[in-house]
């Protein structure tokens, strides 16, 4: 047993598993978009997802595969109590604020929710001896990369507070690993997209800031037009290019990362993407083909903190985690999102 002061890094965690036959995994932010999909997959593979969420941006009806513990990530005492009760074998940390533009306009909450609250979580893990964590990081840590696709060896130089908060947490994880024996994996997402192929789950951000659901709401007539923030970027069609990865593929990668750490794999950061980019204009035209509807566009000025292009090189994740996207093109993501968000129109082919 490794110790720091009076806090053990390891303790036995077999009590809940003995009672339920399932291995508990604490999922912070498990009532959200990615978290709910992950919980469904965890349950299918014999784990018991224990969701810890304040429900400010998550939904209690998305927590269907394990218990829901309502609490704030900054409440270290509450976190510690939950961990002592369930004795999770690992944590998957998804909770946090995610809107780039909002982080530029109002950075304070991002440092509080993403950095300070994460440290509270890591301290609760130390207090209860939970030694493994998979962290939801972001491609935003790269800022304005010089080459595409982006390798994990590219410099981390974020250009917005959201990206900087993710970079800081990665550094904290590395420091906790060296000092306390924490074993960690930071998964640098590119753009999460799509919905549960079985139609149970999907994006429900309030307010919605992600491109694909906004485009589909315009196609459904719920919004008058989609805002296109800048058409003068140094890209082939002038609009930003992003790597869109299906949410189910993200969920599977988290599960593989848990197994990798459980097998003694090295702590590190990995890219999660498809390796293919799609521009904003291409997303809109693809959505028009999928929905059979015209999607009006309003051109607006660029948003602060938006890089022109972000495309992953996911080779390392595919090799180490034995992971490969099952939905490698953006068409599947748009089709699944359309079926979830507007099922009546999708069924009727309208």
Secondary structure, DSSP 4 states (H G I P E B T S, - for coil): --EETTEES-----HHHHHHSSEEEEEETTTSHHHHHHHHHHHHTTEEEEEEE--SSS-GGG--SS-EEE--TT-HHHHHHHHHHH--SEEEE--S---HHHHHH--HHHIIIIIIHHHHHHHHHHHHT--EEEEEEEGGGG-S-SSSSBPTTS----SSHHHHHHHHHHHHHHHHHHHH--EEEEEEE-EEE---TTSS-----SS---HHHHHHHHHTTSSS-EEEE-S-SSSTTSS-EE-EEEHHHHHHHHHHHHHHHHTTPPPEEEEES-S--EEHHHHHHHHHHHHTS---EEEEPPPTT--SEE-B--HHHHHHTT---SS-SHHHHHHHHHHHHTHHHHHHT-
